[in-house]
Amino acid sequence: MNSPSSPAPAVVGTIRQVLPSAESAFYVTVTVAIENRTPRPVSVIRYRIEWPGGQKVGPDRTLELGASESRDWNVRVNPDSGNLNALLEQPSAARFVILEVRP
């Protein structure tokens, strides 16, 4: 007997880039590619960026996506979120998790 498969997520995010701050204040900018796979607009209400050594739970602001829209989104991660050096040294270990989406 086959078990039912999970449907593909309707809205997904992938970390594309992790950059150190260009200012004297230490923070990291994470660029996330967000894709709305639905035929209607959605709002990303809550998300989490996690990596070995820390996590950032958002929103700093809600992200609005149009129907079937894809775009890059920059998220500022401050030192109070964890070990930013670990994030910079191992960006491939970081994940973007969408926690709440609303139509």
N, C-alpha and C positions, 0 to 999 in steps of 0.2 A: 504494500500500500504506500503510495506516495504522499508525502506531507505537502500541504499547500505552500507555495513559495511566497515570499514577501514581495509586495510591489516595490518598484523602484521609487526612491524618494522624489517628491514633486519639486523640491527646491534643494539644490546642493551647493556646497562651497568647497573649493580647493585652494590650499595655500600656494600661491605662485612665487612669492618673494618675501624675504625677511631682511630688513635693512636697519643699520644703526642710525641713531640720530645724527644730523649734520650740525647740531647746535651743541653748546656746552652742557646742557641738561641731558642726562642719560635716559633714553627711552628707545624703543624699537618700533618701526613701522612694519606691519604685516600687510601685504597685499593679498587679498582673497578674490578669486574668480567666483562669482555667484551666478547660478543659472536657474531661472524659473522655467520649469518644464511643463507648466500648466497653460491652458488657453485663457487665463484670467489674471488680472493684477494681484499681487500679494505683497504683504509686509513682513519682513523678518523682524520679529519682536525681541527674541532672545537668542543668543549664541554663546558658544564657548570656544576659545582657542586654548588647546592644551599641548603641553610638551613636557618631557622629563625635566622636572625642576620648577614647574609652575603652571598656572592657568589664568586666563582672563575671561571673565564672564561679562557679557554686554547686554544691554546696549549702551553705547555712548549716545547713539541716535538710532532711530528706526530706519531701516533701508526699505524703500519702496521700489518694487520691480514691476514693470509692465508685463503684459501677457507675452510669454515665450522670450522674455528679455534676458540677456546675459551682460554682465559688466564687472569691472574690477572695483573693489572696495578697499580703501586703506583704513586700517585700524591702528591706533596708537596704543602701545602696551608700555605701561610705566613699571618701574622697579618694584612697586608694591604687589605686583602680580606674580613675582617669583624670580628665579635666576635667569636674567635676560642674556647673560653670557652663554648659558646652555642653549637657549633658543637661537642665538646667533651662530653658535658652533655646530648645531645639529638641526638646521631648518627642516630637513626631510623627516625628522621624528615628530614634527608638529602636526596637529590635526585641527580642522575647523569643524565644529559640530553645531548644527542648527537645532535649537531647543524648542523654539515656538515660531510658527508662521500663521498669519491670519489672512483670509481673503480680503 
